[in-house]
Amino acid sequence: MEYLPNTMCVIEDNLSIRKLYVILIKKAGFDVIEFEEGIPALDWLSHHSPKLIVCDDKLPDTSGLEIIPKIRAYSHGKKLPVIAVTGFAQDGDKERYLAAGFNGYLSKPITTSSFVDQIIEIASTVQ
């Protein structure tokens, strides 16, 4: 398993949103690995441990709620910061995502001026 402390992983199927995340994260000085679907991301994550993961919930091949237990099953995945980002924000969603194993939750549209600070702040709470 390769630890990548300066790399953030983005799992987002919407190309324009994914590119926005990548631009914001790179502008903050981090490397980015990006995935359009969850299954290829899980394969990569089985051998790599990035600083954190930003994961959309609705993906073409799976969902964030299906991905999170698989990430947590990896030996290095138990303490890996994983942040859910979804456009389907409803009452109780934050609690549902946190209960499922995510470390944080953001709803779309994101605030571009504070997005990276928000995800780093969430990641810093992981012990």
DSSP file (Angstrom, degrees, kcal/mol; ACC not computed):
  #  RESIDUE AA STRUCTURE BP1 BP2  ACC     N-H-->O    O-->H-N    N-H-->O    O-->H-N    TCO  KAPPA ALPHA  PHI   PSI    X-CA   Y-CA   Z-CA
    1    1 A M              0   0    0      0, 0.0     2,-0.6     0, 0.0    47,-0.2   0.000 360.0 360.0 360.0 132.1    0.0    0.0    0.0
    2    2 A E  E     -a   48   0A   0     45,-2.5    47,-2.8     2,-0.0     2,-0.5  -0.886 360.0-145.7-105.0 122.2    1.4    3.4   -1.0
    3    3 A Y  E     -a   49   0A   0     -2,-0.6    48,-0.0    45,-0.2    45,-0.0  -0.750  12.4-171.5 -87.2 128.4    0.6    6.4    1.2
    4    4 A L  E >   +a   50   0A   0     45,-3.0     3,-1.8    -2,-0.5    47,-0.8  -0.763   7.0 177.0-121.5  82.6    0.2    9.6   -0.8
    5    5 A P  E 3  S+     0   0A   0      0, 0.0    -1,-0.1     0, 0.0    -2,-0.0   0.633  80.7  46.0 -67.6 -14.3    0.0   12.5    1.8
    6    6 A N  E 3  S+     0   0A   0     24,-0.1    25,-3.1    45,-0.0     2,-0.4   0.223  97.2  91.7-109.8  14.2   -0.2   15.2   -0.8
    7    7 A T  E <   - b   0  31A   0     -3,-1.8    44,-3.1    23,-0.2    45,-0.7  -0.915  53.3-164.3-116.1 134.8   -2.9   13.6   -3.0
    8    8 A M  E     -ab  52  32A   0     23,-2.5    25,-2.2    -2,-0.4     2,-0.5  -0.922  14.9-140.1-111.9 142.2   -6.6   13.9   -2.8
    9    9 A C  E     -ab  53  33A   0     43,-2.6    45,-3.1    -2,-0.4     2,-0.5  -0.889  13.5-164.8-104.8 127.4   -8.9   11.5   -4.5
   10   10 A V  E     -ab  54  34A   0     23,-2.6    25,-2.7    -2,-0.5     2,-0.6  -0.957   6.7-173.5-114.3 123.7  -12.1   12.8   -6.2
   11   11 A I  E     +ab  55  35A   0     43,-3.0    45,-3.0    -2,-0.5     2,-0.3  -0.928  30.8 137.0-117.2 104.0  -14.9   10.4   -7.2
   12   12 A E        -     0   0    0     23,-2.5    47,-0.1    -2,-0.6    25,-0.1  -0.965  40.9-159.3-153.1 126.0  -17.4   12.4   -9.2
   13   13 A D  S    S+     0   0    0     45,-0.3     2,-0.7    -2,-0.3    -1,-0.1   0.759  72.5  88.3 -82.7 -24.2  -19.3   11.4  -12.4
   14   14 A N     >  -     0   0    0      1,-0.2     4,-2.9     2,-0.1     5,-0.2  -0.660  68.3-153.4 -79.3 114.4  -20.2   14.9  -13.5
   15   15 A L  H  > S+     0   0    0     -2,-0.7     4,-2.7     1,-0.2     5,-0.2   0.885  90.4  48.6 -58.1 -45.4  -17.2   16.1  -15.6
   16   16 A S  H  > S+     0   0    0      2,-0.2     4,-1.8     1,-0.2    -1,-0.2   0.898 115.0  44.9 -67.1 -38.5  -17.7   19.8  -15.0
   17   17 A I  H  > S+     0   0    0      2,-0.2     4,-2.5     1,-0.2    -2,-0.2   0.928 113.5  50.5 -67.5 -44.6  -18.0   19.4  -11.2
   18   18 A R  H  X S+     0   0    0     -4,-2.9     4,-2.5     1,-0.2    -2,-0.2   0.925 110.4  49.3 -59.5 -45.2  -15.1   17.0  -11.1
   19   19 A K  H  X S+     0   0    0     -4,-2.7     4,-2.6    -5,-0.2    -1,-0.2   0.877 109.2  52.8 -63.0 -37.6  -12.9   19.4  -13.1
   20   20 A L  H  X S+     0   0    0     -4,-1.8     4,-2.5    -5,-0.2     5,-0.2   0.943 110.0  47.6 -62.5 -47.4  -13.9   22.2  -10.7
   21   21 A Y  H  X S+     0   0    0     -4,-2.5     4,-2.7     1,-0.2     5,-0.2   0.931 112.1  50.5 -57.2 -46.2  -12.9   20.2   -7.7
   22   22 A V  H  X S+     0   0    0     -4,-2.5     4,-2.8     1,-0.2     5,-0.3   0.922 110.6  48.5 -60.9 -45.7   -9.6   19.3   -9.4
   23   23 A I  H  X S+     0   0    0     -4,-2.6     4,-2.4     1,-0.2    -1,-0.2   0.932 114.0  46.2 -60.0 -46.7   -8.8   22.9  -10.2
   24   24 A L  H  X S+     0   0    0     -4,-2.5     4,-1.1     2,-0.2    -2,-0.2   0.903 115.0  46.2 -64.6 -41.8   -9.6   24.0   -6.6
   25   25 A I  H  <>S+     0   0    0     -4,-2.7     5,-1.8    -5,-0.2     3,-0.3   0.916 114.3  47.0 -69.0 -43.6   -7.6   21.2   -5.0
   26   26 A K  H ><5S+     0   0    0     -4,-2.8     3,-2.0    -5,-0.2    -2,-0.2   0.890 107.5  57.1 -65.1 -38.4   -4.6   21.8   -7.3
   27   27 A K  H 3<5S+     0   0    0     -4,-2.4    -1,-0.2     1,-0.3    -2,-0.2   0.816 102.5  56.3 -61.2 -29.5   -4.7   25.5   -6.7
   28   28 A A  T 3<5S-     0   0    0     -4,-1.1    -1,-0.3    -3,-0.3    -2,-0.2   0.444 127.8-100.4 -82.6  -0.3   -4.4   24.7   -3.0
   29   29 A G  T < 5S+     0   0    0     -3,-2.0     2,-0.3     1,-0.3    -3,-0.2   0.600  80.6 123.6  97.5  12.6   -1.1   22.8   -3.8
   30   30 A F      < -     0   0    0     -5,-1.8    -1,-0.3   -23,-0.0     2,-0.2  -0.707  58.3-121.8-104.8 156.9   -2.3   19.2   -3.7
   31   31 A D  E     -b    7   0A   0    -25,-3.1   -23,-2.5    -2,-0.3     2,-0.4  -0.608  30.1-149.5 -85.5 156.9   -2.1   16.5   -6.3
   32   32 A V  E     -b    8   0A   0    -25,-0.2     2,-0.5    -2,-0.2   -23,-0.2  -0.994  17.8-167.4-134.7 136.0   -5.4   14.9   -7.5
   33   33 A I  E     -b    9   0A   0    -25,-2.2   -23,-2.6    -2,-0.4     2,-0.4  -0.987  24.7-162.6-113.0 131.5   -6.4   11.5   -8.7
   34   34 A E  E     -b   10   0A   0     -2,-0.5     2,-0.4   -25,-0.2   -23,-0.2  -0.903  13.0-172.7-124.4 146.9   -9.8   11.6  -10.2
   35   35 A F  E     -b   11   0A   0    -25,-2.7   -23,-2.5    -2,-0.4     3,-0.1  -0.992  20.1-159.9-136.5 142.1  -12.4    8.9  -11.1
   36   36 A E  S    S+     0   0    0     -2,-0.4     2,-0.3   -25,-0.2    -1,-0.1   0.693  84.1  37.0 -88.3 -23.7  -15.7    9.1  -12.9
   37   37 A E  S  > S-     0   0    0     22,-0.1     4,-0.9    23,-0.1   -25,-0.1  -0.887  75.0-128.0-131.3 159.8  -17.0    5.8  -11.4
   38   38 A G  H  > S+     0   0    0     -2,-0.3     4,-2.7     2,-0.2     5,-0.2   0.856  98.5  60.1 -77.1 -37.7  -16.7    4.1   -8.0
   39   39 A I  H  > S+     0   0    0      1,-0.2     4,-2.1     2,-0.2    -1,-0.2   0.928 107.3  45.2 -63.8 -46.9  -15.4    0.6   -8.9
   40   40 A P  H  > S+     0   0    0      0, 0.0     4,-2.2     0, 0.0    -1,-0.2   0.878 113.2  53.2 -62.1 -34.3  -12.2    1.9  -10.6
   41   41 A A  H  X S+     0   0    0     -4,-0.9     4,-3.0     2,-0.2    -2,-0.2   0.925 107.5  50.2 -64.8 -43.7  -11.7    4.2   -7.6
   42   42 A L  H  X S+     0   0    0     -4,-2.7     4,-1.4     2,-0.2    -1,-0.2   0.893 108.8  52.5 -61.3 -39.5  -12.1    1.3   -5.2
   43   43 A D  H  < S+     0   0    0     -4,-2.1     4,-0.4     2,-0.2     3,-0.4   0.941 113.1  43.5 -61.0 -47.3   -9.5   -0.7   -7.2
   44   44 A W  H >X S+     0   0    0     -4,-2.2     3,-1.7     1,-0.2     4,-0.7   0.916 112.0  53.9 -63.6 -43.6   -7.0    2.1   -7.0
   45   45 A L  H 3< S+     0   0    0     -4,-3.0    -1,-0.2     1,-0.3    -2,-0.2   0.721  93.6  70.5 -66.3 -21.2   -7.8    2.7   -3.3
   46   46 A S  T 3< S+     0   0    0     -4,-1.4    -1,-0.3    -3,-0.4    -2,-0.2   0.721 114.3  27.1 -66.9 -18.1   -7.1   -0.9   -2.4
   47   47 A H  T <4 S+     0   0    0     -3,-1.7   -45,-2.5    -4,-0.4     2,-0.3   0.409 120.3  56.0-121.5  -2.2   -3.4   -0.1   -3.1
   48   48 A H  E  <  -a    2   0A   0     -4,-0.7   -45,-0.2   -47,-0.2    -1,-0.1  -0.969  55.5-157.9-136.5 148.3   -3.2    3.6   -2.3
   49   49 A S  E     -a    3   0A   0    -47,-2.8   -45,-3.0    -2,-0.3   -42,-0.1  -0.875  19.6-170.3-127.0  97.9   -3.9    5.8    0.7
   50   50 A P  E     -a    4   0A   0      0, 0.0   -42,-0.2     0, 0.0     3,-0.1  -0.211  40.3-100.4 -79.0 175.7   -4.5    9.5   -0.3
   51   51 A K  E    S-     0   0A   0    -44,-3.1     2,-0.3   -47,-0.8   -43,-0.2   0.900  97.2 -24.7 -61.5 -41.5   -4.8   12.4    2.2
   52   52 A L  E     -a    8   0A   0    -45,-0.7   -43,-2.6    28,-0.1     2,-0.4  -0.980  58.4-125.0-164.3 167.4   -8.6   12.3    1.7
   53   53 A I  E     -ac   9  82A   0     28,-2.4    30,-3.0    -2,-0.3     2,-0.5  -0.982   8.5-160.5-124.5 133.5  -11.4   11.2   -0.6
   54   54 A V  E     -ac  10  83A   0    -45,-3.1   -43,-3.0    -2,-0.4     2,-0.5  -0.975  23.1-173.8-109.1 121.3  -14.2   13.4   -1.9
   55   55 A C  E     -ac  11  84A   0     28,-3.1    30,-2.3    -2,-0.5   -43,-0.2  -0.962  21.2-143.3-129.5 122.4  -17.0   11.2   -3.1
   56   56 A D  E     - c   0  85A   0    -45,-3.0    30,-0.2    -2,-0.5     3,-0.1  -0.430  17.4-139.0 -68.2 152.7  -20.2   11.9   -4.9
   57   57 A D  S    S+     0   0    0     28,-0.9     7,-1.8     1,-0.2     2,-0.9   0.912  86.5  57.1 -84.1 -43.2  -23.1    9.8   -3.7
   58   58 A K  B     +E   63   0B   0      5,-0.2   -45,-0.3     6,-0.1    -1,-0.2  -0.786  68.6 163.1 -96.6 106.8  -24.8    9.0   -7.1
   59   59 A L        -     0   0    0      3,-1.8     3,-0.2    -2,-0.9   -22,-0.1  -0.823  48.2-113.3-118.8 158.5  -22.4    7.4   -9.5
   60   60 A P  S    S+     0   0    0      0, 0.0   -23,-0.1     0, 0.0     3,-0.1   0.827 114.3  29.0 -60.9 -32.3  -23.1    5.4  -12.7
   61   61 A D  S    S-     0   0    0      1,-0.1     2,-0.3    -3,-0.0   -24,-0.1   0.548 132.3 -17.8-109.2  -8.9  -21.8    2.1  -11.3
   62   62 A T        -     0   0    0     -3,-0.2    -3,-1.8    -5,-0.0     2,-0.3  -0.902  67.0-101.2-169.9-167.5  -22.5    2.4   -7.5
   63   63 A S  B >>  -E   58   0B   0     -2,-0.3     4,-2.0    -5,-0.2     3,-0.8  -0.924  28.5-112.3-133.7 161.9  -23.2    4.9   -4.8
   64   64 A G  H 3> S+     0   0    0     -7,-1.8     4,-2.5    -2,-0.3    -7,-0.1   0.871 118.5  57.6 -59.1 -37.2  -21.2    6.5   -2.0
   65   65 A L  H 34 S+     0   0    0     -8,-0.2    -1,-0.3     1,-0.2    -8,-0.1   0.760 110.1  44.4 -67.9 -23.4  -23.2    4.6    0.5
   66   66 A E  H <> S+     0   0    0     -3,-0.8     4,-0.6    -9,-0.2    -1,-0.2   0.763 113.8  51.0 -86.1 -28.9  -22.1    1.4   -1.2
   67   67 A I  H >X S+     0   0    0     -4,-2.0     4,-2.1     1,-0.2     3,-0.8   0.898  96.1  67.9 -73.7 -41.8  -18.5    2.5   -1.5
   68   68 A I  H 3X S+     0   0    0     -4,-2.5     4,-2.4     1,-0.3     5,-0.2   0.848  98.3  48.4 -57.3 -42.7  -17.9    3.6    2.1
   69   69 A P  H 3> S+     0   0    0      0, 0.0     4,-1.0     0, 0.0    -1,-0.3   0.851 111.3  52.5 -67.0 -28.3  -18.0    0.1    3.7
   70   70 A K  H <X S+     0   0    0     -3,-0.8     4,-0.6    -4,-0.6    -2,-0.2   0.891 110.2  47.2 -70.9 -39.1  -15.6   -1.2    1.1
   71   71 A I  H >< S+     0   0    0     -4,-2.1     3,-1.3     1,-0.2     6,-0.2   0.931 111.0  51.9 -64.4 -44.8  -13.2    1.6    1.8
   72   72 A R  H 3< S+     0   0    0     -4,-2.4    -1,-0.2     1,-0.3    -2,-0.2   0.734 100.5  64.0 -65.5 -21.9  -13.5    1.0    5.5
   73   73 A A  H 3< S+     0   0    0     -4,-1.0    -1,-0.3    -5,-0.2    -2,-0.2   0.725  82.6  92.7 -75.4 -21.4  -12.7   -2.7    5.0
   74   74 A Y  S XX S-     0   0    0     -3,-1.3     3,-1.1    -4,-0.6     4,-0.7  -0.479  87.3-123.0 -69.5 144.6   -9.2   -1.9    3.7
   75   75 A S  T 34 S+     0   0    0      1,-0.3     3,-0.4     2,-0.2     4,-0.2   0.875 115.4  38.9 -57.2 -37.6   -6.6   -2.0    6.5
   76   76 A H  T 34 S+     0   0    0      1,-0.2     3,-0.4     2,-0.1    -1,-0.3   0.510 103.6  74.7 -88.5  -5.0   -5.7    1.6    5.7
   77   77 A G  T X4 S+     0   0    0     -3,-1.1     3,-0.5    -6,-0.2    -1,-0.2   0.610  72.5  79.5 -85.0 -12.4   -9.3    2.6    5.1
   78   78 A K  T 3< S+     0   0    0     -4,-0.7    -1,-0.2    -3,-0.4    -2,-0.1   0.868 108.0  26.9 -64.8 -35.6  -10.4    2.7    8.6
   79   79 A K  T 3  S+     0   0    0     -3,-0.4    -1,-0.2    -4,-0.2    -2,-0.2   0.261  90.7 122.0-110.0  10.5   -8.9    6.1    9.3
   80   80 A L    <   -     0   0    0     -3,-0.5     2,-0.3    -4,-0.1   -28,-0.1  -0.628  67.8-120.9 -76.4 122.4   -9.0    7.5    5.8
   81   81 A P        -     0   0    0      0, 0.0   -28,-2.4     0, 0.0     2,-0.5  -0.488  34.7-177.8 -67.6 123.5  -11.0   10.7    5.6
   82   82 A V  E     -c   53   0A   0     -2,-0.3    21,-2.8   -30,-0.2    22,-1.1  -0.988   6.9-165.3-127.6 123.8  -13.9   10.3    3.2
   83   83 A I  E     -cd  54 104A   0    -30,-3.0   -28,-3.1    -2,-0.5     2,-0.3  -0.934  11.2-143.2-114.3 124.2  -16.2   13.2    2.5
   84   84 A A  E     -cd  55 105A   0     20,-2.5    22,-2.7    -2,-0.5     2,-0.4  -0.671  15.3-172.7 -83.9 136.8  -19.6   12.8    0.9
   85   85 A V  E     +cd  56 106A   0    -30,-2.3   -28,-0.9    -2,-0.3     2,-0.4  -0.990  13.8 167.6-129.9 123.6  -20.7   15.5   -1.5
   86   86 A T  E     - d   0 107A   0     20,-1.8    22,-2.5    -2,-0.4     3,-0.2  -0.981  39.6-152.3-140.5 149.8  -24.3   15.3   -2.9
   87   87 A G  S    S+     0   0    0     -2,-0.4     2,-0.4    20,-0.2    20,-0.1   0.441  89.3  76.8 -93.2  -2.8  -26.7   17.4   -4.8
   88   88 A F        +     0   0    0      2,-0.0     2,-0.4     5,-0.0    -1,-0.2  -0.357  66.4 171.1-104.3  51.6  -29.7   15.6   -3.2
   89   89 A A        +     0   0    0     -2,-0.4     2,-0.3    19,-0.2    18,-0.0  -0.481   4.8 159.9 -72.0 121.7  -29.5   17.3    0.1
   90   90 A Q    >   -     0   0    0     -2,-0.4     3,-2.2     1,-0.0     4,-0.4  -0.902  50.3 -72.0-133.6 163.4  -32.5   16.5    2.3
   91   91 A D  T 3  S+     0   0    0     -2,-0.3    -1,-0.0     1,-0.3     0, 0.0  -0.314 120.7  18.6 -54.8 134.1  -33.2   16.7    6.0
   92   92 A G  T 3> S+     0   0    0     -3,-0.0     4,-2.1     4,-0.0    -1,-0.3   0.309  90.0 113.0  87.8  -8.8  -31.3   14.0    7.8
   93   93 A D  H <> S+     0   0    0     -3,-2.2     4,-2.8     2,-0.2     5,-0.3   0.928  74.1  53.2 -62.6 -45.3  -28.8   13.3    5.0
   94   94 A K  H  > S+     0   0    0     -4,-0.4     4,-2.5     1,-0.2     5,-0.2   0.938 111.9  45.5 -56.2 -47.8  -25.8   14.6    7.0
   95   95 A E  H  > S+     0   0    0      1,-0.2     4,-2.5     2,-0.2    -1,-0.2   0.880 112.1  52.3 -63.0 -38.7  -26.6   12.3    9.9
   96   96 A R  H  X S+     0   0    0     -4,-2.1     4,-1.5     2,-0.2    -2,-0.2   0.913 111.6  45.6 -65.5 -43.3  -27.2    9.3    7.5
   97   97 A Y  H  X>S+     0   0    0     -4,-2.8     5,-2.2     2,-0.2     4,-0.7   0.909 114.0  48.3 -67.6 -42.0  -23.9    9.8    5.7
   98   98 A L  H ><5S+     0   0    0     -4,-2.5     3,-1.0    -5,-0.3    -2,-0.2   0.914 111.2  50.7 -63.8 -41.9  -22.0   10.2    9.0
   99   99 A A  H 3<5S+     0   0    0     -4,-2.5    -1,-0.2     1,-0.2    -2,-0.2   0.819 105.2  58.0 -64.4 -30.5  -23.7    7.1   10.4
  100  100 A A  H 3<5S-     0   0    0     -4,-1.5    -1,-0.2    -5,-0.2    -2,-0.2   0.664 130.9 -90.2 -75.0 -16.0  -22.7    5.1    7.3
  101  101 A G  T <<5S+     0   0    0     -3,-1.0    -3,-0.2    -4,-0.7   -19,-0.2   0.398  80.5 135.2 123.4  -2.6  -19.1    5.9    7.9
  102  102 A F      < -     0   0    0     -5,-2.2    -1,-0.4     1,-0.1   -19,-0.2  -0.457  47.9-145.1 -72.1 151.6  -18.3    9.1    6.1
  103  103 A N  S    S+     0   0    0    -21,-2.8     2,-0.3     1,-0.2   -20,-0.2   0.649  76.8   2.8 -89.5 -17.7  -16.2   11.7    8.1
  104  104 A G  E     -d   83   0A   0    -22,-1.1   -20,-2.5    -7,-0.1     2,-0.4  -0.978  59.5-144.1-162.1 169.5  -18.0   14.7    6.6
  105  105 A Y  E     +d   84   0A   0     -2,-0.3     2,-0.4   -22,-0.2   -20,-0.2  -0.994  12.1 179.6-147.0 130.8  -20.8   15.8    4.3
  106  106 A L  E     -d   85   0A   0    -22,-2.7   -20,-1.8    -2,-0.4     2,-0.3  -0.983  18.7-140.4-129.3 144.5  -21.1   18.8    1.9
  107  107 A S  E     -d   86   0A   0     -2,-0.4   -20,-0.2   -22,-0.2   -22,-0.0  -0.800  34.6 -81.5-104.3 149.6  -24.1   19.6   -0.2
  108  108 A K  S    S+     0   0    0    -22,-2.5   -19,-0.2    -2,-0.3     2,-0.1  -0.646 103.9  56.3 -87.1 148.6  -23.9   20.9   -3.8
  109  109 A P  S    S-     0   0    0      0, 0.0    -2,-0.2     0, 0.0     2,-0.1   0.489  84.9-151.3 -75.5 145.3  -23.5   23.5   -5.0
  110  110 A I        -     0   0    0     -2,-0.1     2,-0.8    -4,-0.1     3,-0.1  -0.334  19.5-111.7 -76.9 163.7  -20.2   23.9   -3.1
  111  111 A T    >>  -     0   0    0      1,-0.2     3,-1.4    -2,-0.1     4,-1.3  -0.883  26.4-158.4 -95.9 107.9  -18.8   27.2   -2.1
  112  112 A T  T 34 S+     0   0    0     -2,-0.8     4,-0.4     1,-0.3     3,-0.2   0.828  86.2  59.1 -61.0 -33.3  -15.7   27.5   -4.3
  113  113 A S  T 34 S+     0   0    0      1,-0.2    -1,-0.3     2,-0.1     4,-0.1   0.736 122.0  23.0 -69.7 -20.9  -13.9   30.0   -2.0
  114  114 A S  T <> S+     0   0    0     -3,-1.4     4,-2.7     2,-0.1    -1,-0.2   0.370  89.7 105.5-125.9   4.6  -14.0   27.6    1.0
  115  115 A F  H  X S+     0   0    0     -4,-1.3     4,-2.3     1,-0.2     5,-0.2   0.926  86.3  41.8 -55.0 -53.5  -14.3   24.1   -0.5
  116  116 A V  H  > S+     0   0    0     -4,-0.4     4,-2.4     1,-0.2     5,-0.2   0.911 115.0  51.4 -65.2 -41.9  -10.7   23.0    0.0
  117  117 A D  H  > S+     0   0    0      1,-0.2     4,-2.4     2,-0.2    -1,-0.2   0.904 110.3  51.0 -59.7 -40.3  -10.6   24.6    3.5
  118  118 A Q  H  X S+     0   0    0     -4,-2.7     4,-2.3     2,-0.2    -2,-0.2   0.929 112.0  44.4 -63.9 -45.9  -13.8   22.7    4.4
  119  119 A I  H  X S+     0   0    0     -4,-2.3     4,-2.4     1,-0.2    -1,-0.2   0.875 114.4  49.5 -70.7 -34.4  -12.5   19.3    3.2
  120  120 A I  H  X S+     0   0    0     -4,-2.4     4,-2.0    -5,-0.2    -1,-0.2   0.902 110.3  51.4 -68.5 -39.4   -9.2   19.8    5.0
  121  121 A E  H  X S+     0   0    0     -4,-2.4     4,-0.6    -5,-0.2    -2,-0.2   0.926 111.4  47.0 -61.9 -44.2  -10.9   20.8    8.2
  122  122 A I  H >< S+     0   0    0     -4,-2.3     3,-1.3     1,-0.2     4,-0.3   0.930 111.9  51.0 -61.7 -45.0  -13.1   17.7    8.0
  123  123 A A  H >< S+     0   0    0     -4,-2.4     3,-1.5     1,-0.3    -1,-0.2   0.832 101.4  62.2 -62.9 -32.4  -10.1   15.5    7.3
  124  124 A S  H 3< S+     0   0    0     -4,-2.0    -1,-0.3     1,-0.3    -2,-0.2   0.673  94.7  62.1 -70.1 -15.4   -8.2   17.0   10.3
  125  125 A T  T << S+     0   0    0     -3,-1.3     2,-0.4    -4,-0.6    -1,-0.3   0.572  79.4 103.2 -84.7  -8.8  -10.8   15.7   12.7
  126  126 A V    <         0   0    0     -3,-1.5   -47,-0.1    -4,-0.3   -23,-0.0  -0.615 360.0 360.0 -79.0 128.1  -10.0   12.1   11.7
  127  127 A Q              0   0    0     -2,-0.4    -1,-0.1     0, 0.0   -48,-0.1   0.410 360.0 360.0 -96.2 360.0   -8.0   10.3   14.4
